[in-house]
Amino acid sequence: MPEEKTRRAVERDKREGKSVSTQAGEFVREEIEHVREGKHGVQNTQQAIAIGLSKARRAGIDVEPGDNASPAVKKKARKDIAKGRKTATKRPAAKRSAGAKKALKATSKTTAKKAVSRTALSKQAKKAASKRTAADRSAAAKKAARTKGPAKRSAAAKKAARTRKKAS
């Protein structure tokens, strides 16, 4: 069950007309926080992201799986999206839920912490970005600049200037 803070953030993103991937990012962020807090473990960064995306789909955000996703991942995504569209939510079976929690808790806490560290997340983001074309990355950056709004654009420009000043 997503936290209230996450649900509010998603609602705000939805109102502001942000993309479904941005809305789903809130769930991924929540999942990474859970791992950092030690609520449960993960074996790698992708697992934390996958759990977050699954939660987002079940919460009613239609995040489509990537083009290169395996048939199993696509099937799971379809199931999660269908579950998110249903209005009446049934509680999960206690035994299944307990088994899933036990499996996640059994993973090493040190491994889990490494999987969601800043460096691990940075490495994952760079790897994901490298799979996209330069034109695609450029288009995404241009759209981000367009949809940011004047105040945030100004803040970003000031930050970039500070960064350039530090580098020289």
Kinemage of the C-alpha trace (Angstrom):
@kinemage 1
@onewidth
@group {chain A} dominant
@subgroup {mainchain}
@vectorlist {calphas} color= white
{ca met a 1} P 0.000 0.000 0.000
{ca pro a 2} L 1.551 3.343 -1.025
{ca glu a 3} L 2.155 5.934 1.658
{ca glu a 4} L -0.054 9.029 1.899
{ca lys a 5} L 2.912 11.278 1.026
{ca thr a 6} L 3.456 9.354 -2.219
{ca arg a 7} L -0.224 9.444 -3.175
{ca arg a 8} L -0.312 13.231 -2.653
{ca ala a 9} L 2.832 13.704 -4.759
{ca val a 10} L 1.335 11.591 -7.568
{ca glu a 11} L -1.920 13.585 -7.457
{ca arg a 12} L 0.080 16.835 -7.677
{ca asp a 13} L 2.048 15.487 -10.673
{ca lys a 14} L -1.197 14.412 -12.345
{ca arg a 15} L -2.780 17.858 -11.804
{ca glu a 16} L 0.305 19.530 -13.245
{ca gly a 17} L -0.041 17.348 -16.356
{ca lys a 18} L 3.241 15.517 -15.903
{ca ser a 19} L 3.929 12.271 -17.744
{ca val a 20} L 2.987 8.848 -16.385
{ca ser a 21} L 6.659 7.968 -15.978
{ca thr a 22} L 7.129 11.025 -13.729
{ca gln a 23} L 4.111 9.978 -11.669
{ca ala a 24} L 5.443 6.419 -11.409
{ca gly a 25} L 8.809 7.815 -10.329
{ca glu a 26} L 7.218 8.775 -7.000
{ca phe a 27} L 6.498 5.101 -6.311
{ca val a 28} L 10.033 4.108 -7.281
{ca arg a 29} L 11.384 6.807 -4.940
{ca glu a 30} L 9.207 5.442 -2.120
{ca glu a 31} L 10.490 1.917 -2.730
{ca ile a 32} L 14.115 3.072 -2.652
{ca glu a 33} L 13.395 4.820 0.679
{ca his a 34} L 11.906 1.574 2.044
{ca val a 35} L 15.056 -0.340 1.149
{ca arg a 36} L 17.273 2.362 2.664
{ca glu a 37} L 15.195 2.284 5.860
{ca gly a 38} L 15.638 -1.489 6.017
{ca lys a 39} L 11.933 -2.352 5.628
{ca his a 40} L 13.002 -5.003 3.131
{ca gly a 41} L 15.902 -5.827 0.868
{ca val a 42} L 16.502 -6.092 -2.864
{ca gln a 43} L 19.140 -7.896 -4.849
{ca asn a 44} L 19.847 -5.033 -7.240
{ca thr a 45} L 18.737 -1.582 -8.347
{ca gln a 46} L 16.486 -2.935 -11.114
{ca gln a 47} L 14.509 -4.962 -8.573
{ca ala a 48} L 13.759 -1.856 -6.505
{ca ile a 49} L 12.663 -0.023 -9.664
{ca ala a 50} L 10.514 -2.990 -10.764
{ca ile a 51} L 8.729 -3.124 -7.387
{ca gly a 52} L 8.049 0.627 -7.563
{ca leu a 53} L 6.687 0.406 -11.117
{ca ser a 54} L 4.478 -2.533 -10.148
{ca lys a 55} L 3.051 -0.491 -7.243
{ca ala a 56} L 2.439 2.438 -9.598
{ca arg a 57} L 0.560 0.262 -12.094
{ca arg a 58} L -1.562 -1.250 -9.314
{ca ala a 59} L -2.340 2.286 -8.100
{ca gly a 60} L -3.858 3.131 -11.495
{ca ile a 61} L -0.934 4.697 -13.388
{ca asp a 62} L -0.769 3.221 -16.900
{ca val a 63} L 3.011 2.877 -17.233
{ca glu a 64} L 3.700 0.742 -20.279
{ca pro a 65} L 6.687 -1.639 -20.162
{ca gly a 66} L 9.679 -0.798 -22.350
{ca asp a 67} L 9.932 -2.010 -25.939
{ca asn a 68} L 12.813 -4.322 -25.037
{ca ala a 69} L 11.027 -5.839 -22.019
{ca ser a 70} L 10.794 -9.627 -21.850
{ca pro a 71} L 7.450 -11.356 -22.447
{ca ala a 72} L 7.252 -12.179 -18.713
{ca val a 73} L 7.719 -8.515 -17.757
{ca lys a 74} L 5.101 -7.430 -20.315
{ca lys a 75} L 2.644 -10.015 -18.959
{ca lys a 76} L 3.212 -8.852 -15.354
{ca ala a 77} L 2.758 -5.214 -16.421
{ca arg a 78} L -0.551 -6.060 -18.165
{ca lys a 79} L -1.765 -7.831 -14.996
{ca asp a 80} L -0.757 -4.906 -12.776
{ca ile a 81} L -2.419 -2.338 -15.075
{ca ala a 82} L -5.619 -4.435 -15.147
{ca lys a 83} L -5.553 -4.637 -11.351
{ca gly a 84} L -5.091 -0.866 -11.156
{ca arg a 85} L -8.167 -0.275 -13.327
{ca lys a 86} L -10.428 -2.347 -11.080
{ca thr a 87} L -12.307 -0.230 -8.577
{ca ala a 88} L -12.859 -2.827 -5.843
{ca thr a 89} L -9.512 -3.896 -4.454
{ca lys a 90} L -9.334 -7.280 -2.807
{ca arg a 91} L -6.809 -7.856 -0.041
{ca pro a 92} L -3.939 -10.172 -1.029
{ca ala a 93} L -3.861 -13.701 0.379
{ca ala a 94} L -2.142 -13.620 3.776
{ca lys a 95} L 0.116 -16.615 3.030
{ca arg a 96} L 1.279 -15.197 -0.303
{ca ser a 97} L 1.864 -11.772 1.189
{ca ala a 98} L 3.824 -13.244 4.102
{ca gly a 99} L 5.914 -15.350 1.722
{ca ala a 100} L 6.775 -12.372 -0.464
{ca lys a 101} L 7.738 -10.261 2.573
{ca lys a 102} L 9.839 -13.104 3.980
{ca ala a 103} L 11.721 -13.456 0.679
{ca leu a 104} L 12.412 -9.711 0.479
{ca lys a 105} L 13.498 -9.548 4.123
{ca ala a 106} L 15.824 -12.534 3.642
{ca thr a 107} L 18.030 -10.626 1.210
{ca ser a 108} L 21.199 -9.231 2.709
{ca lys a 109} L 20.778 -5.720 4.115
{ca thr a 110} L 24.287 -4.706 3.022
{ca thr a 111} L 23.608 -5.862 -0.537
{ca ala a 112} L 20.279 -4.018 -0.481
{ca lys a 113} L 21.865 -0.780 0.775
{ca lys a 114} L 24.510 -0.983 -1.973
{ca ala a 115} L 21.782 -1.601 -4.569
{ca val a 116} L 20.056 1.705 -3.759
{ca ser a 117} L 23.129 3.833 -3.048
{ca arg a 118} L 23.684 7.069 -4.949
{ca thr a 119} L 26.430 5.474 -7.054
{ca ala a 120} L 24.307 2.413 -7.891
{ca leu a 121} L 21.356 4.590 -8.919
{ca ser a 122} L 23.647 6.856 -10.934
{ca lys a 123} L 25.167 3.846 -12.702
{ca gln a 124} L 21.678 2.492 -13.455
{ca ala a 125} L 20.517 5.851 -14.856
{ca lys a 126} L 23.613 6.166 -17.058
{ca lys a 127} L 23.171 2.606 -18.333
{ca ala a 128} L 19.500 3.252 -19.140
{ca ala a 129} L 20.335 6.563 -20.853
{ca ser a 130} L 23.102 4.982 -22.933
{ca lys a 131} L 20.544 2.622 -24.472
{ca arg a 132} L 18.613 5.619 -25.841
{ca thr a 133} L 19.644 7.507 -28.966
{ca ala a 134} L 21.282 10.934 -28.713
{ca ala a 135} L 18.288 12.461 -30.529
{ca asp a 136} L 15.888 10.884 -28.039
{ca arg a 137} L 17.887 12.153 -25.037
{ca ser a 138} L 18.106 15.609 -26.603
{ca ala a 139} L 14.353 15.723 -27.258
{ca ala a 140} L 13.658 14.713 -23.645
{ca ala a 141} L 15.978 17.449 -22.345
{ca lys a 142} L 14.324 20.065 -24.564
{ca lys a 143} L 10.866 18.995 -23.389
{ca ala a 144} L 12.032 19.144 -19.753
{ca ala a 145} L 13.298 22.707 -20.284
{ca arg a 146} L 10.000 23.699 -21.936
{ca thr a 147} L 7.763 22.228 -19.235
{ca lys a 148} L 9.843 23.311 -16.236
{ca gly a 149} L 8.343 26.778 -15.806
{ca pro a 150} L 10.139 30.122 -15.435
{ca ala a 151} L 11.019 29.930 -11.717
{ca lys a 152} L 12.503 26.440 -11.886
{ca arg a 153} L 14.253 27.226 -15.180
{ca ser a 154} L 15.877 30.258 -13.559
{ca ala a 155} L 16.949 28.191 -10.540
{ca ala a 156} L 18.415 25.524 -12.829
{ca ala a 157} L 20.346 28.169 -14.812
{ca lys a 158} L 21.768 29.634 -11.581
{ca lys a 159} L 22.791 26.183 -10.388
{ca ala a 160} L 24.476 25.467 -13.743
{ca ala a 161} L 26.354 28.772 -13.490
{ca arg a 162} L 27.546 27.897 -9.963
{ca thr a 163} L 28.670 24.477 -11.154
{ca arg a 164} L 30.587 25.980 -14.077
{ca lys a 165} L 32.203 28.497 -11.713
{ca lys a 166} L 33.353 25.662 -9.377
{ca ala a 167} L 34.802 23.698 -12.301
{ca ser a 168} L 36.985 26.596 -13.474
